[in-house]
Amino acid sequence: MESVEAYLTRKKQELELLNGCLKHPLTIQFPKSVAEVIEQKFHLAAALKAEHALHDWAQTETAWTHSGRPRSGPFEFKYDYQRADLQVKGPSFYALENQSGSETVYTASGMAAISGLLMATAPVFSEADIITMPNSYGETTELIDSHTKHLRRIELGGSFAEIATLRGSRPRVLILDSCTTASAFEGTLKCAQPRLDLIVFDTTCFSSGSGWILRALSWAGRAAIPVILLRSHTKLDSLGVEYGRLGSAVFAPCPLAGDAKQQWLEVLLTEMRNAVRLFGGAALPAHFPPYVGSPAYRSLTNKRVAAMLVNSRRMTHYFSAKLAGLAAERHFAHGLYVTLASAKALDENQARDIVAELCADLRRRGMPLRHAGSFGFDFGAAEWSTDRIRDRYVVRIAAPDLPTSLWDEIVAAVGAWWKARERRVGMSPQNVGTATEVPLGTVT
C-alpha cells in the first residue's frame, strides 16, 4: 500500500516533469491534497499548450512560413498543407525493444487510427473475415458493422479454438482487444497454431510497456503473423491530463512472415496513409505531449499504472465480496476497471442517470469520483457501458491513481450506495438471475 505522503511526493515529481517543459517554469508548491494535485497538474498542462501556441504562432495548419520544423518537446514535425503529409520524428510511446524497422502513422484520435486502418483494408482485401473478441471496444465493432462491408465480422463466444472450425478461403484478421476479459485474452495467446493473416492489436488500455504487449508480439512472431499496434494516447500516456487527442498505428516488422505478407503489409501502410489524408484524420502537432520519452516520464508512468492496477485489484476483491451477483465483469484483460449491474434490467437512459447520481452523491461528500468517459486519471471515473455478451447496460468504475486508503474508502462508498439503490428499486443481490450464455462463433 502506498501512503498518502509517498503518493504526494510522487505527484510532486510529476508536477516537476510537466513544469520543466515550460520555457518559463511556474512556482510549484508541494501538494497538500489530492485536489491540489489535480488542479496543479491540469493548470500546468494548460500552460504548456498556451506556451506552445504563443511560441509557434507562425506554424499554422499550412506550413506557409517554411521557417523550420515545428516541435513539441522531443517531437519534430514536417508537413505541407493541412498536415495531410505529416511526418513525425521523435521517441516511441511504447517502452519496447527491437522496434527497428517499424513504421508509425499518427492520427487525430484512437478512433481515427482504427477507422483509417479498416478503410485501408478495402484495396488490399476485396473481402475478409475480421474476428472480434467478447465485449471488444464497442465503437470498433460498430464501425466494422456499419462501414466496412468488405469485412465479415465474426465474434468469438469464449474460445479461440473456434477459429479452427471456420471454413472458407477469405483472409482472416483478428482484432486483439485489451477491453475483453482476461480469460479470453489469455486463451487467445495460448493458441498454438492461429490461422490468421493479420493481427490488429488495440493496446490502448495496457501500459505502453505492458508484459501483455510483449507476450502478444512474441506469440504473433512465433506464428509469423504481422501485427499492427493501434493506440489512443489520451488515456495512459499523458500522466492523467489527457494532453490532446492523439492516436497511432504502428506497423511492426515480422521477420518470419513470407514475402507475400510483407508486401501486402507495405501496401496496407501506404493505403492507411492515404485514408488518413482523405478522411482528414491527421494528428495535430500541438497534441504531442512534450514530456514523453524521458527516463523520468517512463518511470512515473509505470508507477502510475502500477498504482491503478493495485487499486483496481482491491476494488475487484471488495465488490466480489460485498456485491455478490451485482459485479458484472470483474476481470478485464487490462485490469483497470470493473462493471456493475443492477438486478433489475436497465435501459441506456437509466444507466446514464445512475452514473450521474452516484458521482453527484459522492462528490457532495468530497470524494474524487467523476462522471468521465475515459480513465487513467488522478480521480476515479464512472461511466455507463454495454455488456454485449449478456445484452444489458452496466456501470463502469475505473480505478484511479490515488492513495490506497482513499480509494478503499471510495470503493466502500460506491458499494454502499449501490446496495442502497438496489433496495430502493425493490431488488436484492439474491434476486439476480443467471445470465443466458451466448452461442460461440456468432457471425454478424
Number of C-alpha atoms within 10 A of each C-alpha: 10 13 13 17 13 12 18 21 15 15 24 19 15 20 24 18 18 23 22 14 17 19 11 11 14 12 8 12 12 14 18 12 12 19 15 13 20 18 11 17 23 17 13 21 23 14 18 23 19 13 15 20 14 9 10 14 9 15 18 15 14 14 18 11 9 13 9 10 12 20 20 21 16 15 20 16 17 17 17 15 12 15 21 20 15 20 16 17 12 14 13 14 16 19 14 13 8 8 14 8 10 12 15 20 23 28 27 22 23 22 20 25 28 26 21 26 24 23 21 21 23 17 12 14 16 12 17 21 21 23 24 23 26 21 22 21 17 13 11 18 18 11 14 21 14 9 12 17 13 18 23 18 22 19 21 22 19 20 17 21 17 12 17 10 8 12 7 9 8 15 16 22 21 21 22 23 26 24 25 20 22 16 13 21 24 15 14 19 18 13 15 11 11 19 16 19 18 20 21 23 21 24 22 22 23 22 22 24 16 17 12 19 20 15 13 19 22 13 19 21 17 15 19 19 24 24 24 24 22 27 29 25 26 25 23 23 25 21 27 21 20 21 22 21 19 28 26 25 26 22 22 19 20 21 13 15 17 12 10 8 17 17 11 14 22 13 15 22 22 13 21 23 22 18 22 25 18 12 13 16 22 27 26 19 25 20 19 25 26 23 21 24 18 12 9 14 19 19 10 17 22 17 14 25 23 14 20 27 19 19 27 26 17 17 25 22 12 17 22 16 11 15 19 13 20 23 22 22 18 21 19 20 20 21 23 26 29 23 25 22 22 24 18 14 12 15 12 13 10 14 22 19 11 19 22 17 13 19 22 16 16 17 13 9 10 11 20 20 25 21 18 18 12 14 23 26 24 24 22 25 23 27 22 23 18 19 18 13 16 13 12 17 24 29 22 22 26 27 32 28 25 25 21 20 13 16 24 17 12 19 22 16 17 19 20 14 15 19 18 12 16 17 11 10 11 10 15 19 17 10 11 15 10 7 9 9 9 15 11 15 21 11 11 10
